[in-house]
Amino acid sequence: MSGYSHQILRLENPVMEYAWGSKTFIPELLGRPAPAGRTAAELWMGAHPRAPSRVQTDGRPVPLDRLISEDPEGTLGPRSADRFQKKLPFLFKILAVERPLSIQAHPDREQARAGFLRENAAGTPIDAADRNYRDPQPKPELLCALTRFEALCGFREPEEIAAAVTELELEPLLPEAGEFCRSPDGERLRCLFRALLTLPAQENNSLLGRIGELSVGKREIRSVSPRVRNLVARLGKLYPGDLGVLGPIFLNFVQLEPEEAVYLAPGVLHAYLRGAGVELMAGSDNVLRGGLTAKHIDGAELANILACRCGPAAVARAEPGDGVEFIYRTPAAEYQLSRLLPAPSSPFRSGDRRGPEIVFCYRGRVRAAGNRGPSVALVRGDSVFIPFGAGAYSLRGEAVLYRASLPEIGS
């Protein structure tokens, strides 16, 4: 199959059906009928072993991870193959969120490696429900809105959190609450958060009662906005008895307009609430959850990896390049996201490429052509994998596309 590393390859992508997904957005995007009673939460584009995309070779579908493993230098490029252990370093997704996801954060490289080795030494199976670290890799993420998108992202200003904690009267239950309110800073916030997530049963039941009062409007928190109070009530109805309902009290509420993005560095606590977007992430499975979920929660370990920097969340916008490509800059080494706007008079030309790419067509129609192999037509919902060996390529037509590539690290 090595000859296919020189061609632009159309992708056949799996759709993940999670309970929080939308019944309509992804089917409509792909031009398919919506399955009755089922939700389409994520469209995966990549080589993740749990659900790899497929490409057609010799008239048969082949998983993309297998294609890459058989010719890593041709598909990834010599330097990228060496740097990323002969694996595609990113996973590209379309998300359609109808119901809030879990409050979560992801470890950095050092934390992931240490946690992975520690759980291996303890004999915890990789697929165990209570496993925190399924690989030794970090998982920075970038979410770019396709529709208006709501999320919780990063801790609010310490003084704002302290005012709300005071109104909730948490100090009798948690000495850490009083310590934080008297001197609000990041490290005392970490201690408070750890205490919240590891409350003994009696105190936990008392706090859940207060959360129930918040959810039905019997208790108000005047130090937060009406929008946040309404969000707490909404989460309380969806997740009764879940401490994650307090998420909006601690975290920034972010509303992204289409084409706006938010970068989620390792350790940043976040939750997606509603909307559709493009998500680009490192290809890791490490997720530590803190609420709004029936899955495993390890509050102490989540607190250990948190980045407790406080302040407003930074909304990112693409930097204009040549008028056709607009790049979302992040510190991530594993990926770079671009929005491409080719037009009949101004096609996109990739120039010298540094590694593998995936291009997704959100709107319009283009033809992708490389130096070798046949050209490929893309319409709304289509995507292609462009191996390193395909060289420079062009996109001709009129469309809105999203491009997952590597930052310029050399070939």
Buried (B, 14 or more C-beta within 10 A) or exposed (E): BEEBBBBBBBBBBBBBEBEBBBBEBBBBBBEEEBEEEEBBBBBBBBBBEEBBBBBEBEEEEBBBBBBBEBBBBBBBBBBBBEBBEBBBBBBBBBBBBBBBBBBBBBBBBEBBBEBBEEBBEEEBEEEEEEBBBBBBBBBBBBBBBBBBBBBBBBBBEBEBBBBBBBBBEBBEBBEBBBBBBEEBEBEBBBBBBBBBBEBEEEBBEEBBEBBBBBBEEEBEBEBBEEEBBEBBBBBBEBBEEBBBBBBBBBBBBBBBEEBBBBBBBBBBBBBBBBBBBBBBBBBBBBBBBBBBBEEEBBBEBBBBBBBBEBEEBEBBEBEEEEEBBBBBBBEBBBBBBBBBBBBEEEBBBBEEBBBBBBBBBBBBBBBBBBEBBEEBEBEBBBBBBBBBBBBEBBBBBBBBBBBBBBBEEEE
